Each structure stands twice: as structure tokens, then as C-alpha cells.
Amino acid sequence: MNNDIYTLRPGTGTVLISVPHVGTGIPDTLAPRYLPRALQVEDTDWHLEQLYAFAVDMGAGLIVPRHSRFVIDLNRAPDNAPMYAGANNTELCPTRFFTGDPIYRDGQAPDAAEIARRRSVYWQPYHDALTAELARIRERHGHAILFDGHSIKSTLPWLFEGKLPDLNLGTASGNSCAPGLRSALSQVLAAQQDFTQVTDGRFKGGHITRHFGQPAQGQHAIQLEMCWSTYMAEQPPYQVDPARAARLTPVLRALVQTMLDWSPAHG
């Protein structure tokens, strides 16, 4: 399914992969409001559609938005509640880069009416699509797994101290998926030797994971936040490093296969 907001490729199995921060589009009507630096959309989760393309051939679904998180952040709550209390956060309609610097020209940040408009035009259709596709998967298979894929620069002092672990699995502290699924995915990460990893560390899962993770209703959600350094250069022009990506892909493939093979009967 293709439209102006997202592309959805339904899968044949139980897994839907969402990559809510890969979009780079900023509408021409909004572009003059941003500082020139912001139009380079540096806080994009670069190349994840390419990186997860293998999963479609395995039977997983894939949903990809078209617009930048600088227009609206699809992984934030619609009421703009902070995702991580007590820490620096970016908003539903971000006003700062991950460095803490402003992204809008003076006086051009969106007001409440503009935020509500963007929520209606960009945020709601993506979330409606997630809801509908997960319902379809549950009806067909008895359960559904939403895998929310993200990536980020490995050092961002405004957001977190030090260097982030390479692979950060988030399950809202175990609340967004069945314990057996969390354990199986954590074991995949622990079994590999190429990357540092943690489960439910600094990044425990954003709004998508927390909202759609309803294991009691047969709907499970997991987030994976990866450092850019696991597969790409962390400086412009942010190109994929084939050698790094070749080491990472087997780990991602093992995670996807584990989800596709898992069922509630496994515990």
C-alpha cells in the first residue's frame, strides 16, 4: 500500500517491522520555517529501510513513513507527554536537534494549532495503519509482533552520557511483550560477539512500543535502537559501510527469524 504518508508492504507471517524515523521529506510549505541545517534532517534513522529489506523476503511486513521526524515524531505520544521523565526529550513536533540546538528560525516553531494539524495529517494515518495491520495479523495467526526499528548516533551528550551500547533492545521493562519472547530476543543479542548490547537500558521503547505492546491481547511490541556506527559512517554524508552492515545483518536476521518462529505456546 502506497500513499503520501507511508508505504506498507504486508507480510505473510506474524511480524510487522516499523521504522518510524527513516522519512526525510519536509513539505515545501513548511521548509521556510526551518533553519538551513534542519533541512539536512541529520537526526534521521538512516538507511533502515535498506537494512531491513531482507525481512520482507522472510515473510515480515514493513511500514515506512515518507516525512521527517522534524515534521512530526511518529514515536511520541499524541498528547506530547515526555517519553523519558527526568531526561532531555524531543517533542511530538521537535524543536531541537539531538544536540539540543534549535531547528526552527526565530518565532517559527509550530503552535498548538499547527501541532494538531500535523498530528491529524501525518501522525494519525501512520498509527491507524499500524493498528489495522496488527489486527489483520492477529486475526490470521492468533498473535502479532511489532518490531520498531531505530538507529542513532552513538554519542549524543544532550540525550545520554557516554557512548550508547551498539544494540539496545527495549520492551518497556518487560511490559510490551511476553517474557519468553523478550528472553529469546535477548539471547540472540547475547550470543553474538561483534556488538555490545543491552536489554531495557537507556532506551526501553518509545510510544509505539508502549502503546501497541499488549501481550495479554496477543499483541507484542519490541524496539531495537542501534548505533549508526554498527552499519554506517556517523558523519555526513552518512553512507552505509558495507563491511559493518555485513556483520550486523546476520544479527538482525536472527532477531527477525526468532520472532517469526515464536508463538505464545513457547512461553
N, C-alpha and C positions, 0 to 999 in steps of 0.2 A: 504494500500500500504506500503510495507516494502522495504527498500534499505539500503545501507551503511551509508546514511546521515540522514535519518529521517524515522519515522513511521507516516503514515497518516490514520486515521480512519474517512472516510467521514460520515457526519451526514445526517439526513433526513430533518432538519429544516434550519433556516436562520443563525445559529450561528456557527462559527468556532473558537475554542479555540486554541491559540498558546502559548506554554510555551518554549520560545527560549533559556532559560538558565538552563534547567534541565540536559543537557547532561554532562557526566563525562568522556568520552573517550578522551585519548590523544594517538595518534598513536605512536607505538614503535619507529618509525624513528625520531620522534620529542622529545621523553621523555628525552634523554640525555642533551638537551639544557636547561631544566628547573632545578631550584633549588629543592631539595628534598621536601621542604614544598609545592611547587606548585603542585606536583603530587598528593597531597591530595585534590586538587580542592575545597578549602574551600569556594570560592565565588559562588558556585553552588546555584541555586534556588531549594533547597532540597525538594523532595517528592511531587512536584506539579502534576506529572502525576497521582500519587495515590490519591491526594487530589481532583482532578477534574474528577476522573473516573466516578462518578455518572452522570456527564453531558452527557456522551455517551448514557446512558440509557434514557435520556430525549430527545435525538434527535440531540444534538450538535455534531459537528465534533471535532476532536482533532489531532493536529500535534505536534510531539515530536522529537527533534533532538537527535543524538547519541553522539556528541562530545562536549567537554567542551568549555565554553566561553574563556578559556585560549588558545585554538587553534585559534578561531575567534569568535567575538561577533556578533551574528546574529541580534542584535538590534542596531547596529551602521550603519551610512551611509557608502556606499561603497567608498566614497572619504575621509573617516576618519575625516570628519568635527566634531568639538566638539558638543556634544549633548546639553550641558548646558553652554552657554557662561559665562565667568567670574567665573566659579566654577571648582574645580578639576574634571577631567573626566578620564575614562579609554578609551583606543583606540579600533579601529577595531580589531587589534590583541593586546590585552592588554599586557603591560609590567610591570604593578604594581598590587598588591593586592588592595583590597578596604581599606587597612590600609596605602597605599602609599609605601609599601616596594616592591622591585623588585622581579619579579617572574623568571627571566632568570639568568643563570650563566653569568659571565662577557664576553662580546663580542658575546653572543649567541642570542640576541634579533633579530627578523626577519627583514631583509632589505626589500626594496621596491619590489624586485622580489619575495621574499618569501611571502610577504603580498598579492601580486597579485595572486600568485598560490593558496594560501588558500582561497582567495575570490572566485576564479573560482571553486575550488573543493568542498568547504563546504558551503559558503555563498550563492552563486547563485542558487544552486538547491533548497535550502530551500525557498528562495524568489520566485523562479519560481513556486514552489508548492503552496505557498500562493496565488499567482496571479491566477493560474489556478483554484484552488478550490473556491476562491471567485467569479470568473467569472461563474463557474458552478452553485453556489448558486444563484447568481443574475439572471441567465437565468431561473432557475427553479421557483424562488419565487418573483422576481422583485426587491429584495434588499438583501444585505448581511451584517452581523455584524461580525467583527473580534474582539475577546476578547483576549488581550495579557496579560497572567498571569505571575506575577513575585513575588519573595519574597527576603527578605534581612534582615541582622542583624539589630536590632532596634537602635543600637548606633554605628556609624562609623564616628568619628570626621574628618577624612580626606575628607569625602564626604559631610557631613552635620552637623550642630550644634545640640546639644541636642539629645533627643530621637524622632525618627520618629513617627508620628501617626500610629496606628495599620493598618489601611486600607486607601490606597491612590489611589483614582480614578483619572485617567488622561485622558483628552480629547483634549490635545494641546490647552488649554484655550478655549474650546468650538468649535474649528475648525475641529475636526476629526469626529464628529458625529452630528446628528440632535439635536437641542436644547431640543426637547421633550424627546429624548432617554437619553440625559445627565441628565435631570431633574428627570426622572423616576428612574434611577440608583442611583442618589444622594439621592433620597427619601428613597430608600431601606436602604442605609447606615445610614441615619439619624433616621430611625425608630427603629433600634436595639440599645440595651443598653450595650452590652458586650464589645464593642471595640471603641476606639477613631477613628475618621475618618475625611477625608478632600477630597475635590474635587479640582483638579488643584492647588495643593500646591507645595511642593518641586519637586515632580515627576509628570510632566504633560503628560508624554508619550514619549517614545523613537522613534527611526527611524521608526519602524514598524507601530506604531500608526499614526505618522505624514505622512508617505508615503502612507499607504493604506487607511487612513481615507479621503474619497472623497464623502461626503454626497450629493453633488449636482449630483453625478453619481449613487446614490443609494448604496453606499458602506461606511459603518460606522465602525469606529475603536475606541476602548476604552482600556486603560491599567489599570490593578489593581496591584499595588505594595503593598504587605503585609509584615509586620514584621514577622520574624521567630517566635517570641515569641507568636504569635497568635495560633500556632499549634505544635511547636516543641521546643526542647532544643536548645539554642543558642551556645552551646559549643560541641566539639566533644564528642561522635560520631554522633551528630546531629540527634537524634532519634525523631520520632513523639511522641508527648504526646497525648494519646487517649482522655483524658478529654478536653484538649484545642481544639483539632481537632473537637470534638463533638459539641463544642459551635460555632465553625467557620463554619462548613459545612452548617447549615441552612441559614446562610447569603449568602454564595456562591450560594447555590441552588436558593435562592430568586433572586439573580442577574441574573443567567442564565435563570430562568423562565421569568423574566421581559423582557429580550432580545428576547427570543423565542416568547413571546406574542406580542411584539411591532411591529407596522407597520407604514410606513410613514403617513397613514391615521389618526394615533393618534396625529399627530402634531409633 
